[in-house]
Amino acid sequence: MLSVGEILKKQREKLGLELKDIEKAIKVRIKFLTAVEENNWKIFSSKIYISGIIKNYSRYLGLNSSNALAFFRRDYEKLESINFKRRLAGSYFTPETRKIFITIIILIFLVFFAYFGFQLKQYFSPAKVSILAPEGDTFKKKESVKILGKTEKDATITVFGERIFQNSDGLFEYVFPLKPGENELAIEVVGANGRKSVFKKKFIRKE
C-alpha cells in the first residue's frame, strides 16, 4: 500500500515537476517537501503543520487533498502507535530488572557521596609536609644541611620567617644551618584553603 509521500512523489514526477517548482508555488522549503515525500515526520514541529503542507501540495498536483490527508493520518497514527508501545515497554521493568536498576542507582549515589566527602575532607584538611631528604637526623661536624621537602603546589611555605617557594610539583629546598647540639626545624605551611600546619623536626650536630 502506497504511503502519502509516495503518492505525492509519483504524481509530481508524472507531471514532470521538480521540487523547486513546488517550493515556488506553495511557498514551502524543499527540505520539508523532501521530508514529506520520504514520510520523514521527525523534522516537523507539529502534525498540523504537516497536514497543511500535504493539503496544499496535493491540491497543487491536482490530487484529492482529503484522500491524501487520510493516507497521512493512517501512516502517522501507525507511527505514533509504534512509538507509544516502545515507550510503554521501556516504562515497565520486571522485578529482577527493578532490583538491578535500584542497586545501580544506590551505587552511583554512594560513589558520589564518597567522592564528595573525600573532596570536603581534602578541602578542610591542613596542608601536609613531607621531608624527602636528608634521611637521617644526626650529622657530624656539619654546619648546615639541605632540606628537600614536598607539600601542595599552591601552599605558602615559611621557615623561620623566610618565604620558601616550591616548584610545580610542590618540591622545595631549604639550607638549614646547624649549631652544635640539638637544632629544631619548624616549617609553617598555609594551604590554599587557608588552613595552617606546622611541621617540626630535630636535627643533631655532633662535634
ZIGIKA-V304892 format. One record per helix or strand. SS is the DSSP state (2 for helix, 1 for strand). FROM is the first residue (numbers start at 1). LEN is the number of residues. If there is no record, write none. Layout:
ss=SS from=FROM len=LEN
ss=SS from=FROM len=LEN
//
This chain:
ss=2 from=4 len=11
ss=2 from=19 len=8
ss=2 from=30 len=8
ss=2 from=47 len=14
ss=2 from=65 len=27
ss=2 from=95 len=30
ss=1 from=130 len=4
ss=1 from=138 len=3
ss=1 from=144 len=7
ss=1 from=156 len=4
ss=1 from=162 len=3
ss=1 from=171 len=7
ss=1 from=181 len=10
ss=1 from=196 len=11
//
